[in-house]
Amino acid sequence: YGQMVMDEIRMINEAGGINGNKIVPTLMNDECKSDKGVANANKLVFNNKVHLLIGSSCSSVTLPIVDVTAKAGVPQLVPHSTNSKITQKGSEWVFRVPVSGRFYAGVNAKYVGDNIGSKVAYICAADAASQGDCEKMQAQMKSQFGADPAFIAQVQEKEVDFRSHMQKIKGLDVDGIMVAALAETMARALIQSYEAGIDGSVRRIGSSSASNAPVPKIAGDAVKGVFFTAAYSASDKRPIAKLFNEMVKNRYGIESPDHDFSQAYDLVRIMEIALKNANLNTSDGALAADRTAIRDAIASIEGYEGLASGPISFCKSAVPQCRDGNRTAVLIAYTKGGDNPELEVLSRVTMEP
C-alpha cells in the first residue's frame, strides 16, 4: 500500500508536480508497532519538517500519532485505520479517508439480525481496530436487537491456537461467529473453527480486515461465506473499479485488490486536490502557514468521487462528522477462497454524518 502511494506520487511529479513544485515523499515502515510509529512520526514532523503526514495503516499506531500531529500542527491523512476514537480525539489536524468503524458496525449488525440471528460469539484480537470493531458490533446488536454476546474471547494478535475457544463456541449453538483480527490471525481462526466441527450453517462474520488479500489466500475454503463490511470490493462492476483492478494486477501482480489498495489510491487523489488548492509559499519560514493552508484545503474537499462507493467529504470543524470523510460501507461476502478469491456485493449503505 505504501508502494502504491509512492508510485502515484512519482507519476504526479513526472507529470509536472503540483503547481510547479515536486512532492518529496519519505516512506517509513512502523511494522504495526505503536512505539515505532510514534518515533517515525516525530522524525518526519520535527526533523524532516514535512508539510503533510500520511498514516498509519494500523489503528493502534494511528491513535498515538494523532497526538503528535496535533501538537506539531501538521495535517494528517489517515489511509486505512478504522478505529472510531481516531477522529473522536478532537484534533483539527486529522482527516480519515477510510470508513470509520462506527459506520461498519451498524451495517454488519443490521444484516446479522435480519438474516442470520442474534446469538453471536466474538473472537476479538488486541489490535485497536479489531477491538473497536468488536465493541461497536456488540453495542449495535444490543441496540438494534436487544442481543448480548453469547461468548467473547479476547486474544492476542498473532495468536496461533483458537481451538479451545472454538470448542466452547461449538457447544453454544450460535447463529454466527465474529472474528475481528488482522489478516493472518483471522485466517487461522476461520480454519480452526471448521477443524472444531462448527459447520457452515454458522455464519462467520469478519472485521474490515477480512478484505485483505492474505485472508482468502491462507484460509482457502474456510473463507467461503464469510461476510464483512469494507470500503471497496474487487467484484465492483463500475468502469473505474475494473480499470483500477487491472492496473493493480499489472503493476503489483494482485488479482483482487482489497479496500486498502483502493483507499491508498483515493488518498493520493485527495492529497493532490488539496495541494493544488492550497496557496503554498514552500519557504522554510512559511512551514507553519503552509501546513495550515494544506489542512484548510483538505477540510474544504466536498463530494470527491473515486473508488469508494460513495462520496468523500470533509468540513472545517474538528469533530467526527467533519473528519470521517467516507460514510459508505459495502457489505461483501466471499464465494470462493484461495489465491484467486471471488466475492459478491450484498449491499451498499451510506450513513448520515
Secondary structure as GFF3:
##gff-version 3
##sequence-region A 1 353
A	DSSP	alpha_helix	2	14	.	.	.	ID=ss1
A	DSSP	alpha_helix	34	42	.	.	.	ID=ss2
A	DSSP	pi_helix	43	47	.	.	.	ID=ss3
A	DSSP	beta_strand	53	54	.	.	.	ID=ss4
A	DSSP	alpha_helix	59	72	.	.	.	ID=ss5
A	DSSP	beta_strand	76	78	.	.	.	ID=ss6
A	DSSP	alpha_helix	85	88	.	.	.	ID=ss7
A	DSSP	beta_strand	94	99	.	.	.	ID=ss8
A	DSSP	alpha_helix	101	115	.	.	.	ID=ss9
A	DSSP	beta_strand	120	125	.	.	.	ID=ss10
A	DSSP	alpha_helix	128	145	.	.	.	ID=ss11
A	DSSP	beta_strand	151	155	.	.	.	ID=ss12
A	DSSP	alpha_helix	163	170	.	.	.	ID=ss13
A	DSSP	beta_strand	176	180	.	.	.	ID=ss14
A	DSSP	alpha_helix	183	195	.	.	.	ID=ss15
A	DSSP	beta_strand	203	206	.	.	.	ID=ss16
A	DSSP	three_ten_helix	208	211	.	.	.	ID=ss17
A	DSSP	alpha_helix	214	219	.	.	.	ID=ss18
A	DSSP	three_ten_helix	220	223	.	.	.	ID=ss19
A	DSSP	beta_strand	227	230	.	.	.	ID=ss20
A	DSSP	alpha_helix	239	252	.	.	.	ID=ss21
A	DSSP	alpha_helix	259	277	.	.	.	ID=ss22
A	DSSP	three_ten_helix	284	286	.	.	.	ID=ss23
A	DSSP	alpha_helix	287	299	.	.	.	ID=ss24
A	DSSP	alpha_helix	320	323	.	.	.	ID=ss25
A	DSSP	beta_strand	324	326	.	.	.	ID=ss26
A	DSSP	beta_strand	328	336	.	.	.	ID=ss27
A	DSSP	beta_strand	342	350	.	.	.	ID=ss28
###
